[in-house]
Amino acid sequence: MKKNVLLNRLLPVDHEATAQLLHRSLVHWYQTHLNLGARYGTSHEPFLLFPQVYEALDPGQAIAARDAERKELLGVCFVHPRETHVSVGIVAIAPDAAAHGVARAMMEQAVELARSSHKPLRLVSSLLNLDSFSLYSRLGFVPHTMYQDMTVEVPAAGLAAHMPPGADRVREARPDEAARLADFEWELQGIRREQDYAFFLRNDVGSWKVWVLESAAGLDGFLVASHHPTFGMFGPGVARDAETAEALLWRALDARRGQSPLFLVQCSATDLIHTLYGWGARNAELHVAQARGPFPEARGIAFPTFLPESA
C-alpha cells in the first residue's frame, strides 16, 4: 500500500533531517543485505556534507518526499540540471517507507524535469542494489558503463611502487580553469558541466583539490579529489588515456598519505586496473552508469563520484 506522499523541495532547514535519513537508509540497506552497515558509522553528522554541497551547487533543486499528514521527511532525491543533461544524485528513503512507491514518485519527478528540459537523464547506481536497478530499468534507463569501486590504503610514507611517468608534472588547477576543464570533458565524454568545476575551484563548501596534467599539445586530464575528513573520494575526472590516469591518481593518492581514498574506475580500463592492483588497490563495490535518453559515445577514462553525483 502506497503512503500518502507530498513532493516538494528540500530546504536548508531540512539538512539535519536529510543527514539522519541518509545515514539511516544506508546503514539499514547495507546491514540488511550485506551485513556491512557498520561501514557507515554510528553518527549521521558526516552526512551533513551531502545536503550542504548539493544546496550550494543547485539551490532548491533537490526533491523531498514527505508524509502528507505529519510532514515527516521520507525520502530525498538530489537533481542536477547541467548544460547537456540532467543528473540524478543520491536517492534515499527511510527504511519504513520502502515498498510504498516513495522512490518511484521522486524519480518520476526527475524524469519529468529532464523531459521538459529536452535533455537526457543520467545517473550512477550500485549494482548490488537490485531494487534500485529494477526501478531505473522500469523508468527507461539503459546501462552503458560499469565501474569498479576501488580503494587504496596509502602508507604514511607514500606508495611503495615507482612513480609513473608524468606524475611529477601534475599540478593543482588554477581558479580560472573551470571552462577549460568543462571543454575537455565535452571533447572526450560528450557532456558539459562548467558550474561543477567552478564550484570545486572556489572550494567554499567541502574541501577540494583539482589536479591537472597537460602537455605541449594541451590538457591531457584532470581529477577532482575531496580532502574533507568525512568524504575521501576522487572524482569527477577525465583522462585522455591510461597513462594520464595513472599519473593523476598517483599524485592524488600521494596527497592523501595515511588514508584510504575511494575512486571509481571503468571496468574496461584493464591495464589501469592491473596497475592499481599493483599499488595495493582492492575492490569495494560495483556501480553502473545509466542514461534515460541518448548518451554520447565517450572516449578516454572517466572517474565518476558520489558527491556531487556525476554521470
C-alpha positions in Angstrom: 0.0 0.0 0.0 1.4 3.4 -1.0 1.9 6.1 1.6 0.2 9.5 1.1 3.3 11.4 -0.1 3.8 15.1 -0.6 6.6 16.0 -3.0 8.3 19.4 -2.7 11.7 21.0 -2.5 14.4 20.2 0.1 15.2 23.3 2.1 18.3 24.3 4.2 16.2 23.8 7.3 16.0 20.1 6.3 19.7 19.5 6.3 19.8 17.8 9.7 16.9 15.6 8.9 18.4 14.8 5.5 21.7 13.7 7.1 19.8 11.5 9.5 17.8 9.9 6.7 20.9 9.3 4.5 22.7 7.6 7.4 19.7 5.5 8.5 18.9 4.4 4.9 22.5 3.4 4.1 23.1 1.6 7.4 19.8 -0.3 7.1 20.3 -1.4 3.5 23.9 -2.5 3.8 23.3 -4.2 7.1 20.2 -6.0 5.9 21.5 -7.1 2.6 25.3 -7.4 3.1 25.9 -7.3 6.8 28.1 -4.2 6.2 26.1 -1.5 7.9 29.0 -0.7 10.3 30.9 0.8 7.4 28.8 4.0 7.7 29.5 4.5 11.4 27.1 5.4 14.2 26.7 9.1 13.6 24.7 11.0 10.9 26.9 14.1 11.2 29.3 13.2 8.4 26.3 13.1 6.0 25.6 16.8 6.6 28.1 17.4 3.9 25.7 16.0 1.3 22.8 18.4 1.5 25.3 21.3 2.1 27.2 20.5 -1.2 24.0 19.9 -3.2 22.4 23.1 -2.0 25.5 25.1 -2.8 25.6 23.7 -6.3 21.8 23.6 -7.1 19.8 25.7 -4.7 16.2 24.4 -4.4 16.6 21.6 -6.9 16.6 18.6 -4.5 13.3 16.7 -4.3 11.9 15.9 -0.9 9.2 13.3 -0.2 7.2 13.9 3.0 4.4 12.2 4.8 1.4 14.3 3.7 -0.1 14.3 7.2 2.9 14.5 9.5 5.3 16.3 7.1 8.0 13.9 8.2 10.8 13.5 5.6 10.5 10.1 3.9 12.9 10.5 1.1 15.4 12.7 -0.8 16.5 12.8 -4.4 19.2 15.1 -5.5 18.9 16.5 -9.0 21.5 18.4 -11.1 20.4 20.3 -14.2 23.5 20.7 -16.5 24.3 22.2 -19.9 24.0 18.9 -21.7 21.9 16.7 -19.4 20.2 16.3 -16.0 22.0 14.2 -13.5 20.4 12.3 -10.5 22.4 12.2 -7.4 21.9 10.0 -4.3 18.3 8.7 -3.9 17.5 7.6 -0.3 14.3 6.7 1.5 13.6 6.0 5.1 13.6 2.2 5.8 9.9 2.2 6.9 8.9 3.9 3.7 10.4 1.2 1.5 7.9 -0.5 -0.9 5.5 2.4 -0.7 6.3 4.0 -4.0 8.3 6.9 -2.5 11.5 6.4 -4.6 9.4 6.0 -7.8 7.5 9.1 -7.1 10.6 11.2 -6.7 12.3 9.6 -9.8 9.2 10.3 -11.9 9.5 14.0 -11.0 13.2 13.9 -12.0 12.2 12.2 -15.3 9.6 14.9 -16.0 12.2 17.7 -15.3 14.6 16.1 -17.9 11.7 15.6 -20.4 10.5 19.2 -20.1 14.1 20.4 -20.5 14.6 18.2 -23.6 17.7 16.6 -22.0 18.7 13.1 -21.2 18.7 12.0 -17.6 21.8 10.3 -16.2 22.9 8.5 -13.0 25.3 6.1 -11.5 23.9 3.4 -9.2 25.1 0.4 -7.2 24.9 -2.9 -9.0 24.5 -4.5 -5.6 21.1 -2.9 -5.1 18.8 -4.7 -7.5 15.7 -2.9 -6.2 17.0 0.5 -7.4 18.4 -1.1 -10.6 14.9 -2.5 -11.3 13.3 0.8 -10.6 15.6 2.6 -13.0 15.1 0.0 -15.7 11.3 0.3 -15.4 11.7 4.1 -15.8 13.6 3.6 -19.1 17.2 3.9 -18.0 19.8 1.9 -20.0 23.1 0.8 -18.5 26.2 1.8 -20.6 29.4 1.7 -18.4 30.3 -0.5 -15.5 32.8 0.7 -12.8 34.8 -0.9 -10.1 34.8 1.0 -6.8 38.5 0.8 -5.7 40.3 1.9 -2.6 44.0 2.2 -1.8 45.4 2.3 1.8 48.2 4.8 1.3 51.1 4.3 3.7 52.2 7.3 5.7 55.5 7.2 3.8 53.7 7.1 0.4 53.1 4.3 -2.1 55.9 1.8 -2.4 55.5 1.4 -6.2 57.5 3.5 -8.6 56.1 6.9 -9.6 54.5 6.6 -13.0 55.6 8.8 -15.9 54.1 12.3 -15.8 53.1 12.2 -12.1 55.9 14.8 -11.4 54.2 17.2 -13.9 50.7 17.0 -12.3 49.8 20.4 -10.8 46.8 22.0 -9.0 44.3 23.7 -11.3 44.2 27.5 -11.3 41.0 29.3 -10.2 40.2 30.4 -13.7 40.3 27.0 -15.4 36.7 25.8 -14.9 35.7 26.5 -18.5 38.9 24.7 -19.7 38.1 21.6 -17.7 34.5 21.6 -18.9 35.5 21.9 -22.5 37.9 19.0 -22.1 35.2 16.8 -20.7 32.9 17.8 -23.5 35.6 16.8 -26.0 36.1 13.3 -24.6 32.9 12.4 -22.8 30.3 14.5 -24.7 28.9 16.2 -21.5 29.5 19.6 -20.1 29.1 21.0 -16.5 31.2 24.1 -16.1 29.4 25.1 -12.9 30.6 21.9 -11.1 34.2 22.8 -11.8 33.8 26.4 -10.8 32.3 25.1 -7.6 35.3 22.8 -6.9 37.8 25.5 -7.7 36.0 28.1 -5.4 36.3 25.5 -2.6 33.7 27.2 -0.5 31.8 24.1 0.7 33.7 20.9 1.4 37.4 20.6 0.8 38.6 20.0 -2.7 41.8 19.8 -4.8 41.7 19.7 -8.6 44.7 18.0 -10.2 45.7 18.7 -13.8 48.1 17.2 -16.3 48.9 18.9 -19.5 51.5 18.6 -22.3 52.6 21.0 -25.1 49.6 19.9 -27.1 47.1 20.9 -24.3 45.2 19.4 -21.5 45.6 15.6 -21.1 43.4 15.1 -18.0 42.2 16.3 -14.6 41.0 14.8 -11.4 39.0 16.3 -8.5 39.8 15.0 -5.1 37.9 15.5 -1.9 40.0 16.3 1.2 37.1 16.6 3.6 37.6 14.5 6.7 34.2 12.7 6.3 34.4 12.1 2.5 37.6 10.8 1.0 36.7 10.2 -2.7 38.3 11.1 -6.0 36.2 12.4 -9.0 34.9 13.7 -11.2 37.8 13.5 -13.6 38.7 12.6 -17.2 41.9 11.3 -18.6 42.9 11.0 -22.3 44.5 7.6 -21.7 45.5 5.1 -19.0 49.0 6.7 -18.6 47.5 10.0 -17.8 45.0 8.4 -15.4 47.9 6.7 -13.6 49.8 9.9 -13.2 46.7 11.8 -11.9 45.7 9.0 -9.4 49.3 8.7 -8.2 49.5 12.4 -7.4 46.1 12.4 -5.8 46.9 9.4 -3.6 50.3 10.8 -2.6 48.4 13.8 -1.2 46.3 11.5 1.0 49.1 9.7 2.8 47.9 7.7 5.8 44.3 7.5 4.4 42.3 5.2 2.2 40.6 7.2 -0.7 37.9 5.6 -2.8 37.5 6.1 -6.6 35.6 4.5 -9.5 37.4 3.0 -12.5 35.6 1.8 -15.6 35.9 -2.0 -15.8 37.1 -1.8 -19.5 40.3 0.1 -18.4 42.1 -3.2 -17.7 45.7 -2.0 -17.9 44.9 0.8 -15.5 43.1 -1.6 -13.1 46.1 -4.1 -13.1 48.4 -1.2 -12.3 46.2 -0.2 -9.4 46.2 -3.7 -8.1 50.0 -3.4 -8.0 49.7 -0.3 -5.9 47.6 -2.3 -3.4 44.1 -1.3 -4.6 41.2 -3.5 -3.7 37.6 -3.7 -4.9 34.8 -2.4 -2.6 31.7 -2.4 -4.8 30.4 -2.2 -8.4 28.5 0.7 -9.9 27.0 1.2 -13.4 26.3 4.4 -15.3 22.8 4.6 -16.9 21.0 7.0 -19.1 17.4 7.7 -20.0 17.6 9.1 -23.4 20.6 9.4 -25.8 24.1 9.2 -24.4 27.2 10.2 -26.4 30.0 7.8 -27.3 32.7 8.5 -24.8 36.5 8.5 -25.2 39.2 8.3 -22.6 38.8 7.3 -19.0 36.2 8.9 -16.7 36.1 8.9 -12.9 32.6 9.4 -11.5 31.9 10.4 -7.9 29.1 10.3 -5.4 29.3 13.9 -4.2 28.1 15.6 -6.2 27.0 12.6 -8.3 28.5 12.7 -11.7 27.4 10.8 -14.7 
